[in-house]
Amino acid sequence: MHYSRNTVTAIAVIIGSLLIPQHIIAQADAAQTAQTAEPRQKVTLTADDAVELALQTHIDIKRSQITLKQTQRESSHSWNSLLPSIKATASGSRQGALKSENKTAQNTQELSAGLSASLTIDSGLGAKIKKLKSAYQAQQASYEDTVRSTESAVRQSFYNLLYLKEKVAAAKSTLESYQSQYDQTKNKYDRGVVPELDLLTAQVNLETSKPDVDSALASYYNTLHEFLNTIGLELPFSTDVELSGSLDDAETVQRIGPEVIKGCEDKSPAVRQLQDALRTAEYAKQYAYNSAYLPSLTLGANIFPEFHSKNLETSDSSDKPYWNVSIGISLPLDSWIYGSSARDTVAAQDDTIQDYKLQIADKKKTVRTSIIEKLTNIETSQKTLKARHLNLELAEKSYKMTEEAYQRGTKDLLALQSSLDTLHSARLQLREEQYTLLKNVLELENELSLASGTYFTTTSN
């Protein structure tokens, strides 16, 4: 069937209008209008810049800082358990007799003012102080874990953005290649060298590649906005963000040997957090046991420099200031009764300790398995990268040769299109493998409590 050139053009226009949503066209027009109305500014952002911003603004770090200050205050003031309870008191009273014979003696009024202090020292005080200090040390380690994991997550997100940016570039490159193919095919069609079907195919390829560019751009910008929100960077609408970095950092990853598996469980933040919780629970159990089963010492003192008494019947009055001190020892007995709440409290603490021990044993197995898996994935990615480079080199040469053959007329449009698809696929596969390797290495460093970049020879962040 023969199509005229006007028919081919009309079909291509109709296909293009169907494939490109109108709201995308409207957004593009609005963006173009905004560009002409307001000059665009550009901000260059590196991975190090992003990490620095995140460490200042990330909510997890801010919350961890609050908890750290709280536990530090409690640890520093643990001595306040030895401070007595001091109260200032003032009181007034009046009493009267119910029988007339006691009227003279009983109708009195008393006013007093003084200070009282009391202090109870139980046998679990030492364990309580140790528990507070242990909680502070655990929170210090937890804060460091939060900072390190935040940095790792930010760097992973940064590399993900670089990968999405590569997908945008690949989509644009495909569009440009299809545009070039269409121009070449149209020129050949005008000279009568190729049939109308080739021209229609070239135009359909061109129009269908345009939504791919829009989709890649939308994915990139949506992820970028989420990333900027995560690191706390607010920019005007008229500001463009330029990422300064490269997925080629994957080529600088060192060889990571199996020796990292040895003792990896104790380096894990997850295991250490459980161990800190276990230590705190052991101190809590010691405190509960000592308080429930051992005696406690109570000290008390009162002084009333003002103590006024007046007999309302005789109008006789007297001032009788006084003081007293007391000391006492008490031994709880209810804890020795089977089923008492004090006994159950100690038993509950012991259950908590046993539960933490089980969790630690299980978490160590999980961490060890995870480390082995990551090492395997890293080694596989490094080997795969070599193959991806060779595949990309072959695809580039193949496309170049196919394009030259198409221009000479010895290859058809389908062969050229297939060669182009292979080239773009090879390029994206390389970038995807680089991102996968970078992500696995960063996760491994975080799981071993190592600083980001430990296993990199150099970085180009």
Buried (B, 14 or more C-beta within 10 A) or exposed (E): EEBEEEEBBEBBEEBBEEBBEEEBEEEEEEEEEEEEEEEEEEEEBBBBBBBBBBBEBBEEBEEBBEBBEEBBEBBEEBEEBEEEEEEEEEEEEEEEBEEEEEEBEBBBBBBBBBBBBBBBEBBBBBBBBBBBBBBBBBBBBBBBBBBBBBBBBBBBBBBBBBBBBBBBBBBBBBBEBBBBBBEBBBEBBEEEEBEBBBBBBBBBBBBBBBBBBBBBBEEBEEBBEEBBEBBBBEEEEEEEBEBBBBBEBBBBBEEBEEEBEEEBBEBBBBBBBBBBBBBBBBBBBBBBBBBBBEEBEBBBBBEBEEBBBBBBEEEEEEEEEEEEEEEEEEEBEEBEEEEBEBBEBBEEBBEBBEEBBEBBEEBBEEBBEBBBEBBEBBBBBBEBBEEBBEBBEEBBEBBEEBBEBBEEEEBBBEBBBBBBBBBBBBBBBBBBBBBBBBBBBBBBBBBBBBEBBEBBEEBBB
